[in-house]
């Protein structure tokens, strides 16, 4: 399953322009929801990593899957933002 996620990330990434800045969560409603899902997946990933450090029965594959899932959600959010053209770019100091 981790390999499948990696393939999906690669397929979506091929359609996106490379990032030149950090992006802010948001954009289209679909992208905003995908960014929220990514934040939740990252939280779960942190919990899985902590558990894996405390309990050696957690497989490395589980940790990798959680990481790739959040990667896929990030790339999918960019794709949902008109293939990255509607991404909200972070501009240092712009909101001061």
N, CA, C and O of each residue as an XYZ file, in Angstrom:
384
protein
N       0.818     -1.201      0.000
C       0.000      0.000      0.000
C       0.862      1.264      0.000
O       0.490      2.266     -0.612
N       1.988      1.225      0.670
C       2.879      2.382      0.676
C       3.384      2.662     -0.729
O       3.451      3.819     -1.143
N       3.735      1.628     -1.459
C       4.189      1.798     -2.843
C       3.093      2.423     -3.704
O       3.374      3.253     -4.567
N       1.852      2.024     -3.469
C       0.732      2.586     -4.225
C       0.603      4.080     -3.950
O       0.394      4.869     -4.871
N       0.726      4.466     -2.684
C       0.671      5.888     -2.342
C       1.795      6.652     -3.026
O       1.580      7.747     -3.546
N       2.998      6.073     -3.025
C       4.138      6.735     -3.669
C       3.890      6.930     -5.161
O       4.226      7.977     -5.715
N       3.307      5.930     -5.811
C       2.996      6.058     -7.238
C       1.965      7.161     -7.481
O       2.088      7.931     -8.433
N       0.971      7.234     -6.636
C      -0.051      8.266     -6.785
C       0.538      9.656     -6.571
O       0.183     10.597     -7.281
N       1.429      9.789     -5.602
C       2.106     11.071     -5.374
C       2.895     11.458     -6.621
O       2.829     12.604     -7.066
N       3.634     10.521     -7.179
C       4.427     10.794     -8.379
C       3.541     11.204     -9.550
O       3.869     12.141    -10.278
N       2.424     10.511     -9.736
C       1.529     10.825    -10.854
C       0.942     12.227    -10.721
O       0.879     12.968    -11.703
N       0.516     12.590     -9.529
C      -0.031     13.936     -9.333
C       1.056     14.992     -9.434
O       0.836     16.059    -10.007
N       2.225     14.704     -8.884
C       3.326     15.672     -8.892
C       3.780     16.014    -10.306
O       4.222     17.134    -10.562
N       3.676     15.061    -11.219
C       4.077     15.318    -12.604
C       3.261     16.432    -13.234
O       3.738     17.104    -14.149
N       2.041     16.640    -12.759
C       1.144     17.630    -13.329
C       1.272     18.996    -12.673
O       0.643     19.956    -13.118
N       2.078     19.096    -11.622
C       2.197     20.328    -10.849
C       3.483     21.068    -11.172
O       4.509     20.457    -11.469
N       3.413     22.383    -11.109
C       4.641     23.171    -11.243
C       5.423     23.044     -9.940
O       4.823     22.939     -8.869
N       6.749     23.053    -10.015
C       7.554     22.938     -8.793
C       7.284     24.112     -7.851
O       7.008     25.228     -8.291
N       7.367     23.843     -6.575
C       7.159     24.895     -5.579
C       8.365     25.826     -5.520
O       9.511     25.380     -5.578
N       8.098     27.105     -5.406
C       9.151     28.097     -5.232
C       9.019     28.782     -3.880
O       9.843     29.620     -3.515
N       7.981     28.419     -3.142
C       7.696     29.020     -1.847
C       6.879     28.018     -1.044
O       6.323     27.067     -1.593
N       6.817     28.244      0.245
C       5.878     27.472      1.043
C       4.477     27.861      0.602
O       4.261     28.966      0.105
N       3.522     26.949      0.783
C       2.152     27.324      0.489
C       1.324     27.280      1.756
O       1.604     26.519      2.682
N       0.303     28.110      1.776
C      -0.606     28.163      2.907
C      -1.789     27.250      2.632
O      -2.212     27.112      1.484
N      -2.325     26.627      3.666
C      -3.493     25.773      3.451
C      -4.677     26.620      2.991
O      -4.892     27.727      3.483
N      -5.416     26.097      2.070
C      -6.595     26.808      1.592
C      -6.710     26.718      0.089
O      -6.180     25.805     -0.543
N      -7.410     27.681     -0.467
C      -7.673     27.681     -1.902
C      -9.092     27.238     -2.156
O     -10.026     27.753     -1.540
N      -9.268     26.287     -3.057
C     -10.599     25.779     -3.352
C     -11.141     25.028     -2.138
O     -10.362     24.601     -1.286
N     -12.460     24.860     -2.041
C     -12.996     24.081     -0.915
C     -12.390     22.671     -0.835
O     -12.071     22.191      0.252
N     -12.238     22.020     -1.979
C     -11.652     20.667     -1.963
C     -10.228     20.707     -1.427
O      -9.844     19.861     -0.619
N      -9.437     21.689     -1.874
C      -8.055     21.801     -1.410
C      -8.002     22.083      0.088
O      -7.172     21.518      0.802
N      -8.887     22.955      0.561
C      -8.911     23.271      1.996
C      -9.217     22.021      2.823
O      -8.617     21.805      3.876
N     -10.143     21.211      2.344
C     -10.463     19.971      3.061
C      -9.295     18.987      3.012
O      -9.031     18.290      3.991
N      -8.604     18.927      1.891
C      -7.443     18.039      1.788
C      -6.316     18.515      2.708
O      -5.619     17.695      3.306
N      -6.134     19.833      2.824
C      -5.127     20.360      3.757
C      -5.496     19.997      5.199
O      -4.624     19.659      6.000
N      -6.788     20.068      5.523
C      -7.233     19.684      6.869
C      -6.971     18.202      7.102
O      -6.490     17.813      8.167
N      -7.284     17.378      6.113
C      -7.025     15.938      6.233
C      -5.537     15.680      6.411
O      -5.144     14.793      7.168
N      -4.712     16.449      5.719
C      -3.260     16.290      5.851
C      -2.809     16.626      7.274
O      -1.970     15.926      7.841
N      -3.361     17.687      7.846
C      -2.993     18.051      9.222
C      -3.364     16.929     10.194
O      -2.608     16.622     11.116
N      -4.515     16.331      9.983
C      -4.955     15.223     10.838
C      -4.051     14.008     10.627
O      -3.685     13.322     11.582
N      -3.694     13.750      9.359
C      -2.800     12.619      9.062
C      -1.427     12.844      9.692
O      -0.823     11.899     10.200
N      -0.925     14.077      9.666
C       0.369     14.374     10.300
C       0.297     14.139     11.808
O       1.238     13.621     12.409
N      -0.821     14.524     12.407
C      -0.990     14.298     13.844
C      -0.965     12.800     14.138
O      -0.322     12.357     15.090
N      -1.662     12.032     13.321
C      -1.652     10.574     13.485
C      -0.248     10.015     13.275
O       0.179      9.105     13.986
N       0.464     10.565     12.297
C       1.840     10.112     12.030
C       2.730     10.334     13.250
O       3.511      9.459     13.621
N       2.608     11.509     13.871
C       3.409     11.780     15.070
C       3.085     10.790     16.186
O       3.979     10.338     16.901
N       1.812     10.458     16.329
C       1.405      9.487     17.360
C       1.949      8.101     17.029
O       2.380      7.376     17.927
N       1.935      7.728     15.764
C       2.452      6.423     15.350
C       3.959      6.345     15.596
O       4.462      5.324     16.067
N       4.674      7.419     15.277
C       6.122      7.439     15.516
C       6.413      7.309     17.008
O       7.290      6.544     17.409
N       5.678      8.054     17.825
C       5.880      7.964     19.278
C       5.593      6.554     19.770
O       6.333      6.018     20.596
N       4.533      5.959     19.272
C       4.208      4.592     19.664
C       5.292      3.627     19.214
O       5.652      2.711     19.954
N       5.813      3.821     18.016
C       6.851      2.916     17.501
C       8.131      3.006     18.325
O       8.870      2.029     18.449
N       8.385      4.183     18.885
C       9.569      4.342     19.733
C       9.384      3.668     21.088
O      10.353      3.245     21.718
N       8.140      3.574     21.527
C       7.853      2.958     22.830
C       7.556      1.469     22.735
O       7.677      0.742     23.720
N       7.167      1.018     21.545
C       6.728     -0.368     21.379
C       7.289     -0.898     20.062
O       6.909     -0.436     18.986
N       8.197     -1.871     20.153
C       8.864     -2.349     18.936
C       7.996     -3.259     18.076
O       8.467     -3.807     17.079
N       6.733     -3.424     18.455
C       5.843     -4.238     17.609
C       5.209     -3.422     16.478
O       4.580     -3.986     15.583
N       5.374     -2.098     16.519
C       4.865     -1.247     15.438
C       5.839     -1.356     14.274
O       7.034     -1.103     14.426
N       5.328     -1.728     13.129
C       6.209     -1.952     11.980
C       6.671     -0.635     11.368
O       5.963      0.371     11.408
N       7.855     -0.665     10.810
C       8.379      0.492     10.087
C       7.476      0.820      8.901
O       7.338      1.985      8.527
N       6.872     -0.188      8.319
C       5.976      0.025      7.183
C       4.774      0.890      7.576
O       4.291      1.683      6.768
N       4.299      0.740      8.796
C       3.189      1.559      9.282
C       3.597      3.023      9.353
O       2.831      3.907      8.968
N       4.798      3.276      9.842
C       5.320      4.644      9.922
C       5.465      5.225      8.518
O       5.078      6.367      8.272
N       6.017      4.446      7.608
C       6.200      4.913      6.230
C       4.858      5.210      5.560
O       4.719      6.206      4.850
N       3.875      4.341      5.790
C       2.559      4.539      5.186
C       1.939      5.853      5.660
O       1.411      6.620      4.855
N       2.004      6.108      6.961
C       1.428      7.343      7.504
C       2.108      8.563      6.895
O       1.450      9.557      6.592
N       3.420      8.488      6.716
C       4.154      9.589      6.110
C       3.741      9.801      4.659
O       3.517     10.936      4.237
N       3.642      8.739      3.909
C       3.265      8.855      2.490
C       1.826      9.314      2.324
O       1.499     10.017      1.368
N       0.956      8.911      3.266
C      -0.434      9.350      3.208
C      -0.513     10.868      3.326
O      -1.233     11.512      2.563
N       0.210     11.436      4.265
C       0.175     12.894      4.405
C       0.814     13.570      3.193
O       0.372     14.645      2.789
N       1.843     12.959      2.609
C       2.424     13.491      1.374
C       1.386     13.508      0.251
O       1.262     14.492     -0.478
N       0.644     12.407      0.122
C      -0.379     12.327     -0.922
C      -1.450     13.391     -0.710
O      -1.888     14.022     -1.672
N      -1.870     13.597      0.513
C      -2.889     14.606      0.786
C      -2.394     16.004      0.450
O      -3.170     16.832     -0.028
N      -1.120     16.283      0.691
C      -0.542     17.583      0.339
C      -0.542     17.779     -1.174
O      -0.966     18.823     -1.670
N      -0.072     16.789     -1.893
C      -0.012     16.886     -3.352
C      -1.421     16.951     -3.935
O      -1.663     17.689     -4.891
N      -2.347     16.186     -3.368
C      -3.730     16.225     -3.844
C      -4.351     17.600     -3.608
O      -5.131     18.075     -4.434
N      -4.014     18.243     -2.492
C      -4.515     19.597     -2.224
C      -3.987     20.570     -3.273
O      -4.731     21.416     -3.768
N      -2.721     20.452     -3.607
C      -2.165     21.316     -4.661
C      -2.854     21.044     -5.984
O      -3.166     21.979     -6.722
N      -3.095     19.790     -6.293
C      -3.767     19.428     -7.539
C      -5.187     20.000     -7.568
O      -5.653     20.462     -8.609
N      -5.869     19.966     -6.419
C      -7.230     20.498     -6.324
C      -7.262     22.014     -6.472
O      -8.313     22.588     -6.759
N      -6.135     22.657     -6.282
C      -6.012     24.103     -6.484
C      -5.600     24.396     -7.925
O      -4.584     25.044     -8.175
N      -6.400     23.909     -8.858
C      -6.152     24.152    -10.283
C      -4.734     23.743    -10.658
O      -3.980     24.504    -11.264
N      -4.399     22.516    -10.277
C      -3.071     21.939    -10.534
C      -1.942     22.830    -10.019
O      -0.887     22.952    -10.642
N      -2.191     23.446     -8.871
C      -1.172     24.265     -8.211
C      -1.214     25.733     -8.586
O      -0.580     26.551     -7.919
N      -1.939     26.088     -9.630
C      -1.969     27.493    -10.074
C      -2.698     28.391     -9.087
O      -2.448     29.596     -9.059
N      -3.590     27.837     -8.278
C      -4.334     28.635     -7.305
C      -3.804     28.446     -5.882
O      -4.464     28.839     -4.920
N      -2.617     27.847     -5.742
C      -2.025     27.706     -4.411
C      -1.833     29.079     -3.785
O      -1.531     30.051     -4.477
N      -2.006     29.147     -2.493
C      -1.781     30.391     -1.746
C      -0.329     30.397     -1.282
O       0.026     29.688     -0.340
N       0.502     31.185     -1.932
C       1.925     31.207     -1.606
C       2.187     32.056     -0.368
O       1.592     33.118     -0.183
N       3.092     31.562      0.475
C       3.509     32.293      1.654
C       4.510     33.346      1.220
O       5.484     33.054      0.527
N       4.253     34.581      1.642
C       5.172     35.689      1.358
C       5.624     36.265      2.689
O       4.835     36.901      3.389
N       6.885     36.050      3.047
C       7.369     36.510      4.352
C       7.093     38.003      4.563
O       7.425     38.832      3.716
N       6.489     38.323      5.692
C       6.224     39.712      6.050
C       5.037     40.336      5.357
O       4.744     41.506      5.599
N       4.345     39.609      4.508
C       3.241     40.201      3.749
C       2.060     40.565      4.630
O       1.286     41.458      4.284
N       1.908     39.895      5.755
C       0.744     40.149      6.612
C       1.064     41.012      7.816
O       0.314     41.019      8.792
N       2.136     41.717      7.761
C       2.515     42.556      8.908
C       1.897     43.923      8.810
O       2.107     44.760      9.688
